[in-house]
Amino acid sequence: MSELPQYKQANQTVTFDYPEHPLQVTVLTDAIVRIFEDRGEKGQSYAIEGNKETKTAYTVTDAGDHYEVKTAALTIKLDADRHVDAYDQNGNALVTDYRGKRQLLDKGIDKVHERLVKAEGHSVSKSTVSSDTGFFELIKSLAPDEHLYGLGDKTGYLDKRGFEYDNWNADNPQPQLEHFKNLYKSIPVMLGLKNGHPFGLFFDNTYKAHFDMGKENPNYYFYSAVEGNLDYYILGGSSLKDVVTNYTYLTGRVPLPQKWTLGYQQSRWGYSASQKQVQDIADGLKKYDLPCDAIHFDVDYMDGYRVFTWDKNKFEGDPKAFVAKLKNRGIKVIPIIDPGVKKDPDYKTYAEGVKHDYFVKTPDNKVYINKVWPGDSAFPDFGRPEVRKWWANNNKFLTDNGVGGVWIDMNEPASFEGDIPDDTVFSDQENPSTHKKMHNVYGHNMAKATYTGLKEQQGRRPYVITRAAYAGTQKYATVWTGDNRSIWPHIQMMIPQICNLGMSGFSFVGTDIGGFASDTNAELLTRWIEAAIFSPLLRNHAAMGTRHQEPWSFGEPTLSIYRKYLKLRYHFIPYLYDLFAQESQNGLPIMRPLVLNYDDDPRTRDLNDEFMVGDDILVAPIVEKSKIKRLVYLPAGKWIDFWNNREYDGQQDIVVDAPLDKLPLFIKANTLLPWGPSVDHISEEPDTAMTFKLFGNEGTYEHYQDDGLDFNYQNGEFNRYEVTVKDGEVAVNLLHHGFEPAYQTITVDLPDSSVTLHYDTASDGYVLK
């Protein structure tokens, strides 16, 4: 047996002097431990900003055949053979190194057969023909009862066990199905339940990486990367919620958004080809009594796809006036911006970029050019702080025109004439680097630059929507799942995608309602608006050349059903906003898989067609064609049908009728919820009254209020209300009063009556009058 290595301690880092590469174990908190091996890669983390290490008590013990680094929540064991095993405070295994060797899926395949399989058009899994180790790999043991989640919006099911994925941001136009290995985002965090015990693993490496989640062998999962340091974090917690909270402590939380961004948003590639088209959409929304807060402008509004330009010929010479006109009607404009800058020496943005050396270069020091929408284009080197600042300042063109936010796209970065070569020269902050390292954080850095510009120019909470992302991008941008299709498998995939994004730190998320590509139909659009009505980002978006899918496009009953659910959404916006206020403190997503709230219930661990909104609402949409009934699993407790107030016991499956106009929706018994007024958009003026609805006989609810726009809440300008119903009595306690005006009236709708309390200035409280 090999001897244990020597070790030394420096503050909360223990360095074990293994041959070849020392291994560092750093205690950040009781429940977060970093494992690090320096393999020569320099540079800072893009996911983690600031020092996350807090003063934490820990011990190092020589147990004879292994060391133990122990905190109040985790025990890390290291043996002489470099195995690293993690256990919770009760000794339950969480993450343990696999002691055997990898077993390839098909050892028998040879080069001749591999060529034949490929010649017929089939792909061959790497793990059938080679070890796929990359630069390094970590192999961890899988228990028979182990479930794996996270990895952002990878395709497929909630439980990722049995699948494999690559972290390499890609714009793939093919219909996204469960076998896809990579999409637009690389979020290398996985969460698990090992024999019911929760854990997380975050691999902070921006290079291309591979996750095999037990596809190759049911006894292990493995992670490999083509380059970079071995740098990962073991995340503990007594529940999956704790693990998410710990992960978002590490990489950051979605900041409180502007309240209006939770409203409905209408989009289509082609609207902004003319002012009249946009005006017709705005008029249609008003005509058909459809609440809406934003219309998105795709690439058509620009002058020849040149970013930071506006084709004034399409907007009667004054786009600023038109944007203001829409804003007066309560509709914000959200224009798109891509990273590709048209190669045109007479175009200001390109000329500035060339003059100041702001674009990525070929290895022989020429501006790298590839084709995107404008044709030949250069790509800003967003890894450099001065380039991010330049880009942030360029957004002033948009904010001066009065836009509500900025939608950034094509920032994987996508390219039309082949992939960008790995050796293309990008920057890693002030240091030269390559596309190979910076590819997966390109969209992250673009989002950060855009966020910074909007914050400075608007003085409000920036609204940035990005397609590409890395871990930590949630601090700067809302995301959507990209170019989905108008097919039933994509409405089905929406739920696990959004739920896994939520557990990966991304709470402000959505999909293109109705599907972006292909052609939707009345039934699919109806079921999609029902299924998505609680998704934080609520946007209907479609591609040019597809069937139109505005709410009125299919006539009745589609229009009436669509209107019904949009109005329902606006009633729930105060609840969603409350959840965001909580999320900014605890990192827990708005839209959640049932397993996040009930991780001790085995039935919740692989549910793909139900989700929860916060702790109190359960949604079970219809996501299959022609279906009008479904089984719904209700977890522990009692549940009330939102539509008819029927009460059900939990921990059972029930059969629910779901005709085309019905979304199966359940509220946890004895729950109070805020109920927003019927409006056609979210006003920037503060509400003077709020209503709460009681589901059951009693309940307590804590409600948050601020101006919904700026950062003054960080200086205490907010209100917190505690509303309680018990024994038929209603009480309101103003826990924090820092925002004016407080609600003048608060009404509580009970099952058979309502009670209204009035604000009393003298007591700074609420009384019956």
C-alpha positions in Angstrom: 0.0 0.0 0.0 1.2 3.5 -0.9 2.0 5.9 1.9 -0.2 8.9 2.6 1.3 12.1 1.3 2.5 14.9 3.6 0.2 17.9 3.9 0.4 21.5 5.0 -2.3 23.9 6.1 -2.7 27.6 5.2 -5.8 29.2 6.6 -8.7 27.0 5.2 -6.7 25.3 2.5 -5.0 22.0 3.0 -2.4 21.0 0.4 -1.7 17.3 0.0 1.7 16.6 -1.6 0.8 13.8 -3.9 3.4 12.8 -6.5 3.2 14.7 -9.8 0.4 17.1 -8.8 -0.4 18.4 -5.3 -4.1 18.4 -4.4 -5.6 21.3 -2.6 -8.8 21.0 -0.4 -10.2 24.4 0.5 -13.1 24.8 3.0 -15.2 27.7 1.8 -18.2 27.1 4.2 -19.4 24.2 6.2 -21.2 22.8 3.1 -18.9 24.0 0.2 -15.4 22.4 -0.3 -13.2 23.1 -3.3 -10.9 20.4 -4.8 -8.1 21.9 -6.9 -5.2 20.6 -8.8 -3.0 23.1 -10.7 -2.3 21.9 -14.2 -0.9 25.1 -15.4 -4.0 27.0 -16.4 -3.9 30.7 -15.3 -6.8 33.1 -14.9 -9.7 33.8 -12.7 -13.1 32.2 -12.5 -15.9 33.6 -14.7 -18.6 31.9 -12.6 -17.5 33.0 -9.2 -16.9 36.6 -8.4 -15.5 37.8 -5.1 -14.1 35.9 -2.2 -16.7 33.2 -1.1 -14.6 31.8 1.7 -16.1 32.4 5.1 -14.5 31.7 8.5 -15.3 28.0 9.1 -14.1 25.6 11.7 -12.6 22.4 10.3 -10.3 19.6 11.3 -7.7 17.4 9.5 -7.3 13.9 10.9 -5.0 11.1 10.0 -7.2 8.0 10.1 -4.4 5.5 9.3 -5.2 4.6 5.7 -6.8 8.0 4.8 -7.1 11.6 5.8 -10.3 13.2 6.8 -11.0 16.9 6.3 -14.2 17.6 8.3 -16.6 20.4 8.7 -19.9 20.5 10.5 -21.7 19.4 7.2 -19.1 17.5 5.1 -16.3 15.0 5.6 -13.8 14.7 2.7 -11.7 11.5 2.8 -8.4 11.2 0.8 -6.4 8.1 0.6 -2.9 7.3 -0.7 -4.1 6.5 -4.2 -5.6 10.0 -4.6 -9.2 8.9 -4.2 -11.5 11.8 -2.9 -14.7 10.8 -1.2 -17.3 13.1 0.3 -19.8 12.2 3.0 -22.5 14.2 4.8 -22.5 14.9 8.6 -24.2 11.5 9.2 -21.7 9.5 7.3 -23.8 9.0 4.2 -21.8 8.7 1.0 -22.4 11.6 -1.4 -19.6 11.7 -4.0 -17.1 8.8 -4.0 -14.4 8.0 -6.5 -15.0 4.8 -8.5 -12.3 2.2 -7.8 -12.6 0.2 -11.0 -11.7 0.9 -14.6 -14.0 2.3 -17.2 -15.9 -0.2 -19.4 -16.4 0.9 -23.0 -20.0 0.4 -24.3 -18.8 -1.8 -27.2 -15.3 -3.1 -26.9 -15.7 -5.1 -30.1 -16.1 -2.3 -32.6 -13.2 -2.0 -34.9 -12.1 0.7 -37.4 -13.7 -1.0 -40.4 -17.1 -1.3 -38.7 -16.8 2.2 -37.3 -16.3 3.5 -40.9 -19.2 1.5 -42.2 -21.5 2.7 -39.4 -20.6 6.3 -40.1 -20.9 5.8 -43.9 -24.5 4.9 -43.4 -25.1 8.2 -41.7 -25.0 7.0 -38.0 -22.9 8.5 -35.3 -20.7 6.4 -33.1 -20.5 7.3 -29.5 -16.9 8.2 -28.5 -17.2 5.8 -25.5 -17.6 2.9 -27.9 -14.3 3.5 -29.6 -12.0 5.2 -27.2 -11.5 6.2 -23.6 -12.6 9.8 -24.3 -10.5 10.9 -21.4 -9.6 14.3 -22.8 -7.0 16.1 -20.7 -8.2 14.5 -17.5 -11.3 12.7 -16.1 -13.0 12.1 -12.8 -14.9 8.9 -12.4 -17.5 8.8 -9.5 -19.5 5.9 -8.3 -23.2 5.6 -9.0 -25.5 3.9 -6.5 -28.4 1.8 -7.8 -30.7 4.5 -6.2 -29.1 7.7 -7.5 -30.7 10.5 -9.5 -28.8 13.2 -11.3 -30.1 16.7 -12.2 -28.9 20.1 -13.3 -26.5 20.9 -16.3 -28.8 23.8 -17.3 -31.1 23.3 -20.3 -29.7 20.1 -21.7 -32.4 18.3 -23.7 -34.3 15.3 -22.4 -35.7 14.4 -19.1 -35.4 15.8 -15.6 -33.3 12.9 -14.3 -30.1 13.0 -16.4 -29.0 9.5 -15.4 -28.2 7.3 -18.4 -27.4 10.1 -20.8 -24.2 11.9 -21.9 -23.6 15.6 -22.6 -21.0 17.9 -23.9 -20.3 21.4 -22.6 -19.6 23.4 -25.7 -22.1 26.1 -26.6 -23.6 25.5 -30.0 -26.3 26.9 -32.3 -27.7 23.6 -33.8 -30.7 24.2 -36.0 -31.8 20.6 -36.0 -34.9 19.7 -33.9 -33.7 19.4 -30.4 -34.4 15.9 -29.0 -33.3 13.9 -26.0 -30.1 12.6 -27.6 -28.7 16.1 -28.2 -25.4 16.4 -26.3 -25.0 20.1 -26.3 -27.0 23.3 -26.8 -26.5 27.0 -26.3 -25.4 26.9 -22.7 -22.6 25.3 -20.7 -23.5 25.1 -17.0 -21.3 22.5 -15.4 -23.2 21.9 -12.2 -24.9 18.7 -11.4 -27.1 17.9 -8.4 -27.9 14.5 -7.1 -29.8 12.3 -4.6 -27.6 9.3 -3.7 -29.7 6.9 -1.8 -31.9 9.9 -0.9 -29.0 12.0 0.3 -28.5 15.3 -1.6 -25.3 16.7 -3.0 -24.0 18.9 -5.8 -20.9 19.1 -7.9 -19.7 22.2 -9.8 -16.8 21.9 -12.3 -15.4 25.4 -12.9 -13.7 24.8 -16.3 -14.6 26.8 -19.4 -13.0 24.3 -21.9 -15.0 21.8 -23.7 -16.0 19.1 -21.3 -18.0 15.8 -21.3 -20.5 14.4 -18.8 -21.3 10.7 -18.9 -24.2 10.3 -16.4 -24.0 6.5 -16.3 -24.6 5.9 -20.0 -21.4 4.0 -20.4 -21.9 2.0 -17.2 -24.6 2.0 -14.5 -22.0 1.8 -11.8 -20.3 5.2 -12.4 -20.6 8.6 -14.0 -17.6 10.6 -15.2 -16.5 14.1 -16.1 -13.7 14.9 -18.5 -12.2 18.1 -20.0 -9.9 18.7 -22.9 -7.7 21.2 -21.0 -7.6 23.4 -17.8 -7.1 22.8 -14.2 -8.9 20.2 -12.1 -11.2 22.5 -10.2 -14.4 21.4 -8.7 -16.7 22.1 -5.7 -18.5 19.6 -3.6 -21.8 21.0 -2.4 -23.6 19.7 0.7 -26.9 20.4 2.4 -29.6 18.7 4.3 -32.0 19.0 1.3 -31.8 19.7 -2.4 -33.0 23.2 -1.7 -29.9 23.7 0.5 -27.7 22.5 -2.3 -29.2 25.0 -4.7 -28.8 27.8 -2.1 -25.2 26.8 -1.6 -24.5 26.7 -5.3 -26.1 30.1 -5.9 -24.1 31.5 -3.0 -21.1 30.4 -4.9 -21.9 31.6 -8.4 -24.5 34.3 -7.7 -28.2 34.7 -7.8 -30.7 36.2 -10.2 -31.1 39.8 -9.1 -34.6 41.2 -8.5 -36.0 42.1 -11.9 -38.2 45.0 -12.9 -41.7 44.0 -12.2 -43.0 44.6 -15.7 -40.6 42.0 -17.1 -42.9 39.3 -15.6 -45.6 40.4 -18.0 -46.5 38.9 -21.4 -44.2 39.6 -24.3 -45.0 39.2 -28.0 -42.3 38.5 -30.6 -41.8 37.3 -34.2 -38.8 37.4 -36.5 -40.3 39.9 -39.1 -42.4 42.3 -37.0 -39.7 45.0 -37.1 -39.5 44.9 -40.9 -41.8 47.9 -40.8 -43.4 50.2 -38.3 -46.8 49.3 -39.6 -46.3 45.6 -38.7 -45.4 46.5 -35.1 -48.3 48.9 -34.9 -50.6 46.2 -36.1 -49.5 43.8 -33.4 -49.9 46.5 -30.7 -53.4 47.3 -32.1 -54.3 43.6 -32.2 -53.3 43.1 -28.5 -55.6 46.0 -27.6 -58.4 45.0 -29.9 -58.5 41.5 -28.5 -58.1 42.6 -24.8 -54.8 40.8 -24.4 -52.5 42.2 -21.6 -48.9 42.7 -22.8 -45.8 44.5 -21.6 -43.3 44.1 -24.4 -42.8 43.6 -28.1 -39.5 42.2 -29.2 -37.7 43.4 -32.4 -35.6 40.8 -34.2 -32.8 41.6 -36.6 -35.0 43.4 -39.2 -35.0 46.8 -37.4 -31.3 47.3 -38.0 -29.7 48.9 -41.1 -28.4 45.9 -43.0 -28.0 43.9 -39.8 -25.4 46.4 -38.5 -25.6 46.3 -34.7 -26.3 49.6 -32.9 -28.1 51.0 -35.9 -31.8 51.5 -36.7 -33.2 51.5 -40.2 -35.1 54.8 -40.1 -36.7 54.1 -43.5 -38.8 51.4 -41.8 -39.8 53.6 -38.9 -40.8 56.8 -40.5 -37.5 58.5 -39.8 -38.0 58.6 -36.0 -37.7 55.2 -34.2 -37.4 57.1 -30.8 -40.8 58.6 -31.2 -42.4 55.3 -32.2 -40.8 53.6 -29.2 -42.1 56.3 -26.9 -45.6 56.0 -28.5 -45.6 52.3 -27.6 -44.3 52.9 -24.2 -47.2 55.3 -23.5 -49.5 52.4 -24.3 -47.6 50.3 -21.7 -45.6 48.3 -24.2 -41.8 48.3 -24.0 -39.6 47.6 -27.0 -36.9 44.9 -26.6 -34.5 45.0 -29.6 -32.0 42.2 -30.4 -28.3 42.6 -30.6 -25.8 40.0 -32.0 -22.1 40.0 -31.4 -21.1 39.9 -35.2 -20.0 43.4 -36.4 -20.3 43.9 -40.1 -17.0 44.2 -41.9 -17.5 47.7 -43.4 -14.9 50.4 -43.0 -17.5 53.1 -43.3 -19.5 51.7 -40.4 -18.7 53.3 -37.1 -18.8 50.3 -34.8 -16.5 48.3 -37.1 -14.1 51.1 -37.7 -13.9 51.8 -33.9 -13.3 48.1 -33.2 -10.5 47.9 -35.8 -8.9 51.2 -34.6 -8.8 50.1 -31.0 -7.9 46.5 -31.6 -11.2 45.2 -30.1 -11.8 42.2 -32.3 -10.6 38.6 -32.0 -7.6 37.8 -34.2 -6.2 35.0 -36.2 -2.9 33.5 -35.0 -1.1 35.7 -37.5 -2.6 38.8 -35.9 -5.3 39.7 -38.5 -8.9 40.4 -37.6 -10.8 37.1 -37.7 -13.7 37.2 -40.1 -16.6 34.8 -40.4 -20.1 35.2 -41.7 -23.3 35.8 -39.7 -26.4 37.9 -40.5 -24.5 40.9 -41.8 -22.3 38.8 -44.0 -18.6 39.1 -43.3 -18.3 40.0 -39.7 -15.8 40.6 -36.9 -16.3 39.4 -33.3 -15.6 41.6 -30.3 -13.1 40.2 -27.8 -15.4 40.3 -24.8 -12.9 38.7 -22.5 -11.1 42.0 -22.3 -12.5 44.6 -19.8 -11.9 47.5 -22.2 -13.9 45.7 -24.9 -16.8 45.0 -22.5 -16.8 48.7 -21.5 -16.8 49.7 -25.2 -19.7 47.4 -25.9 -21.6 48.6 -22.8 -21.2 52.2 -24.0 -22.5 51.2 -27.5 -25.8 50.2 -25.9 -26.4 53.9 -25.3 -27.6 54.0 -28.8 -30.5 51.7 -27.8 -31.2 53.2 -24.4 -31.2 56.7 -25.9 -34.0 55.5 -28.2 -36.0 54.4 -25.1 -35.8 50.6 -25.2 -36.9 48.6 -22.2 -34.2 46.0 -22.4 -31.8 44.3 -24.8 -32.1 40.7 -26.2 -28.7 39.3 -27.1 -28.4 36.3 -29.5 -26.0 34.3 -31.7 -23.5 34.7 -28.8 -22.3 31.1 -28.5 -20.7 32.5 -30.8 -22.5 31.2 -33.8 -20.9 31.4 -37.2 -22.2 30.5 -40.7 -18.9 29.5 -42.5 -17.7 26.7 -40.3 -16.6 26.7 -36.7 -14.3 29.3 -35.3 -10.9 27.6 -35.1 -9.7 26.7 -31.6 -6.5 28.7 -32.0 -8.2 31.9 -32.8 -6.8 34.5 -30.4 -9.3 35.6 -27.7 -8.4 37.3 -24.5 -8.8 36.0 -20.9 -9.1 39.4 -19.2 -5.7 41.1 -19.8 -4.0 37.9 -21.0 -4.0 36.4 -24.5 -5.9 33.2 -24.8 -7.7 31.1 -27.4 -11.2 30.4 -28.6 -10.7 26.9 -27.1 -10.8 28.4 -23.6 -13.1 31.4 -24.1 -15.8 29.9 -26.3 -18.1 28.8 -23.5 -17.9 32.2 -21.7 -18.3 34.4 -24.8 -22.0 34.8 -24.2 -21.4 35.3 -20.5 -19.1 38.2 -21.1 -21.4 39.8 -23.6 -24.2 39.5 -21.1 -22.1 41.1 -18.4 -21.1 44.0 -20.7 -24.7 44.6 -21.8 -26.0 44.5 -18.1 -23.3 47.0 -17.1 -24.2 49.4 -19.9 -28.0 49.3 -19.2 -27.5 49.7 -15.5 -25.4 52.8 -16.0 -27.6 54.3 -18.7 -31.1 53.5 -17.4 -30.6 53.6 -13.7 -32.9 50.7 -13.5 -32.5 46.9 -13.0 -31.2 45.8 -16.4 -33.3 43.6 -18.5 -31.0 41.5 -20.6 -32.0 38.2 -22.3 -29.3 35.9 -23.6 -29.2 32.7 -25.5 -25.7 31.5 -24.6 -24.5 31.3 -21.0 -22.0 29.8 -18.6 -22.4 29.2 -14.9 -22.9 32.5 -13.1 -24.5 34.3 -16.1 -27.7 34.3 -14.0 -26.3 37.4 -12.3 -26.6 39.4 -15.5 -29.3 38.0 -17.8 -32.5 36.2 -18.3 -32.3 33.2 -20.5 -34.6 31.2 -22.8 -34.0 27.8 -24.2 -33.3 28.9 -27.8 -34.7 28.0 -31.1 -37.2 25.3 -30.3 -39.9 24.0 -32.7 -43.6 23.8 -32.9 -43.7 20.1 -32.1 -45.2 18.2 -29.1 -41.8 16.8 -27.9 -40.7 20.4 -27.4 -43.6 21.4 -25.1 -42.9 18.2 -23.2 -39.2 19.1 -22.9 -40.0 22.6 -21.7 -40.7 21.5 -18.2 -37.5 19.5 -17.4 -35.5 22.1 -19.3 -36.8 25.0 -17.2 -36.7 23.0 -14.0 -33.1 21.9 -14.5 -32.1 25.5 -15.4 -33.7 26.5 -12.1 -31.7 24.0 -10.1 -28.6 25.3 -12.0 -29.1 28.8 -10.7 -31.1 30.3 -13.6 -34.5 31.4 -12.2 -35.6 33.9 -14.8 -36.2 31.5 -17.7 -38.6 30.7 -20.5 -39.2 29.0 -23.8 -40.6 30.3 -27.1 -44.3 29.7 -26.6 -45.8 28.0 -29.5 -42.4 27.0 -30.8 -39.9 29.1 -32.8 -39.4 27.0 -36.0 -41.9 24.8 -37.8 -45.6 25.5 -37.8 -47.8 25.5 -34.7 -51.5 24.8 -34.6 -54.5 25.8 -32.5 -54.2 22.9 -30.0 -50.5 23.1 -29.6 -50.5 26.8 -29.1 -53.3 26.5 -26.5 -51.6 23.8 -24.5 -48.3 25.7 -24.7 -49.7 29.0 -23.2 -51.3 26.9 -20.5 -48.1 24.9 -19.7 -45.9 28.1 -19.8 -48.2 30.5 -18.0 -46.1 30.3 -14.8 -42.7 30.4 -16.5 -40.9 33.5 -15.4 -40.1 34.7 -19.0 -43.5 34.6 -20.9 -42.7 35.2 -24.5 -44.5 34.0 -27.7 -41.8 34.0 -30.5 -41.8 32.5 -34.0 -39.5 32.4 -37.0 -40.0 34.2 -40.3 -41.8 32.0 -42.8 -43.7 30.0 -40.2 -47.4 30.1 -39.6 -48.3 33.1 -37.6 -49.0 32.3 -33.9 -50.3 35.5 -32.4 -53.2 34.7 -30.0 -55.8 35.7 -32.6 -54.3 33.8 -35.4 -56.5 30.7 -35.0 -59.7 32.4 -34.1 -62.0 30.9 -31.5 -61.8 29.2 -29.1 -58.0 29.6 -29.1 -58.2 33.4 -28.6 -60.5 33.2 -25.6 -58.5 30.5 -23.9 -55.3 32.4 -24.5 -56.8 35.6 -23.1 -58.1 33.6 -20.1 -54.6 32.5 -19.2 -52.9 35.8 -19.9 -55.3 37.4 -17.4 -54.6 34.6 -14.9 -50.9 35.3 -15.3 -51.3 39.0 -14.4 -53.3 38.0 -11.2 -50.3 35.9 -10.2 -47.6 38.5 -11.0 -47.4 39.7 -7.3 -46.8 36.1 -6.2 -44.1 35.7 -8.9 -42.5 38.9 -7.8 -42.5 37.8 -4.2 -40.7 34.6 -5.3 -38.0 36.6 -7.0 -37.5 38.7 -3.9 -37.0 35.4 -2.0 -34.8 34.0 -4.7 -32.5 36.9 -4.6 -31.8 35.9 -1.0 -31.9 32.0 -1.2 -31.3 31.2 -4.9 -34.4 29.0 -5.1 -36.0 29.0 -8.5 -39.6 30.2 -9.2 -40.5 27.2 -11.4 -39.4 24.0 -9.6 -39.5 20.3 -10.1 -41.5 18.5 -7.4 -38.3 16.8 -6.2 -36.8 20.1 -5.2 -39.7 20.7 -2.7 -40.1 17.0 -1.8 -36.8 15.3 -2.2 -37.7 12.7 0.5 -40.5 11.4 -1.7 -39.3 8.8 -4.3 -42.3 9.4 -6.5 -41.1 13.0 -7.3 -37.6 12.1 -8.4 -38.4 11.5 -12.1 -41.6 13.5 -12.8 -41.3 15.2 -16.2 -44.8 16.6 -16.7 -45.6 18.4 -13.5 -43.9 21.3 -11.7 -44.4 23.6 -8.8 -44.4 27.4 -8.6 -42.6 28.2 -5.3 -43.8 26.0 -2.4 -47.5 26.4 -2.8 -48.7 25.9 -6.4 -48.7 22.6 -8.3 -49.2 22.7 -12.1 -49.8 19.6 -14.2 -50.3 20.7 -17.8 -51.4 18.7 -20.8 -48.4 18.2 -23.1 -49.6 15.5 -25.4 -51.8 15.8 -28.4 -55.5 15.1 -28.1 -55.3 14.4 -24.4 -58.2 15.6 -22.2 -57.6 13.6 -19.0 -54.4 12.9 -17.1 -53.0 11.4 -14.0 -51.6 13.9 -11.5 -49.4 13.0 -8.6 -50.0 15.1 -5.5 -47.2 15.0 -2.9 -47.7 15.0 0.9 -50.3 17.3 2.4 -53.7 18.4 1.2 -54.3 20.1 -2.1 -57.2 22.2 -3.4 -58.2 22.3 -7.1 -57.9 25.9 -8.1 -60.9 25.8 -10.4 -63.6 24.1 -8.2 -62.1 24.2 -4.6 -62.3 20.4 -4.3 -59.8 19.1 -1.7 -57.6 16.1 -2.2 -55.2 14.2 0.1 -51.6 14.1 -1.0 -49.3 11.1 -1.7 -51.6 9.7 -4.3 -52.4 9.9 -8.1 -55.7 11.4 -9.1 -57.4 11.4 -12.5 -58.1 15.0 -13.6 -60.4 16.2 -16.4 -58.5 18.6 -18.7 -60.6 19.8 -21.7 -58.8 22.1 -24.0 -59.5 25.2 -21.9 -58.4 23.7 -18.6 -54.9 23.7 -17.0 -54.8 21.3 -14.0 -53.8 23.6 -11.2 -53.6 22.9 -7.4 -52.9 25.1 -4.4 -51.6 23.7 -1.1 -54.3 23.8 1.5 -54.2 26.6 4.0 -52.3 28.9 1.7 -52.7 32.6 1.3 -51.6 34.1 -2.1 -51.5 37.7 -3.4 -53.9 38.4 -6.2 -53.0 41.2 -8.6 -55.7 43.3 -10.3 -56.9 42.9 -13.9 -54.7 45.2 -16.0 -53.5 45.4 -19.6 -49.9 46.0 -18.5 -47.8 46.4 -15.4 -47.9 50.1 -14.5 -44.7 51.9 -13.3 -46.9 53.6 -10.7 -47.1 51.8 -7.3 -50.2 49.9 -6.4 -52.3 51.4 -3.7 -54.2 48.3 -2.8 -53.5 44.5 -2.7 -55.8 41.5 -2.5 -55.0 38.1 -1.0 -56.9 34.9 -1.6 -57.2 32.2 1.1 -57.2 28.5 -0.1 -58.4 26.5 3.0 -59.2 27.7 6.5 -56.2 29.5 7.6 -52.8 30.7 6.4 -49.9 33.1 6.8 -48.1 34.9 3.9 -45.2 37.3 3.7 -45.5 39.8 0.9 -42.8 42.1 -0.6 -43.4 45.5 -2.2 -41.1 48.1 -3.8 -41.2 50.4 -6.8 -40.5 47.5 -9.2 -38.0 49.5 -11.2 -34.7 50.6 -9.6 -32.1 49.7 -7.0 -33.5 51.8 -4.1 -34.7 48.7 -2.4 -31.1 47.9 -1.6 -31.2 51.0 0.6 -34.2 49.8 2.5 -36.9 51.3 0.3 -39.2 48.3 0.4 -42.2 47.1 2.5 -42.8 43.6 3.9 -46.2 42.6 5.0 -47.3 39.6 7.0 -50.9 38.7 6.3 -52.5 36.1 8.6 -55.9 34.4 8.7 -56.6 32.3 11.8 -59.9 31.4 13.4 -61.7 33.6 10.9 -59.7 36.7 12.0 -57.5 38.7 9.5 -54.4 40.5 10.7 -51.8 42.4 8.8 -48.4 43.2 10.3 -46.1 45.7 8.5 -42.8 44.0 9.2 -40.7 46.6 7.4 -41.9 50.0 6.2 -39.4 51.7 3.9 -41.3 52.4 0.7 -44.0 54.9 0.1 -46.9 54.6 -0.4 -47.7 51.5 1.6 -50.9 49.9 0.5 -53.9 52.0 1.6 -56.1 48.9 1.7 -55.5 45.2 1.9 -58.4 42.9 1.1 -58.4 39.2 2.0 -60.8 37.0 0.1 -62.0 34.2 2.4 -63.8 31.1 1.0 -67.2 32.7 1.8 -66.6 36.4 2.4 -63.9 39.1 2.2 -62.3 41.4 4.7 -60.7 44.8 3.9 -58.3 46.5 6.2 -57.2 50.1 5.9 -53.8 51.7 6.5 -53.7 53.8 9.7 -51.0 56.4 9.6 -51.0 56.9 13.4 -50.2 53.3 14.2 -48.4 52.5 11.0 -50.6 49.5 10.7 -53.8 48.1 9.3 -57.2 48.2 11.0 -60.8 47.4 10.2 -63.0 50.4 9.6 
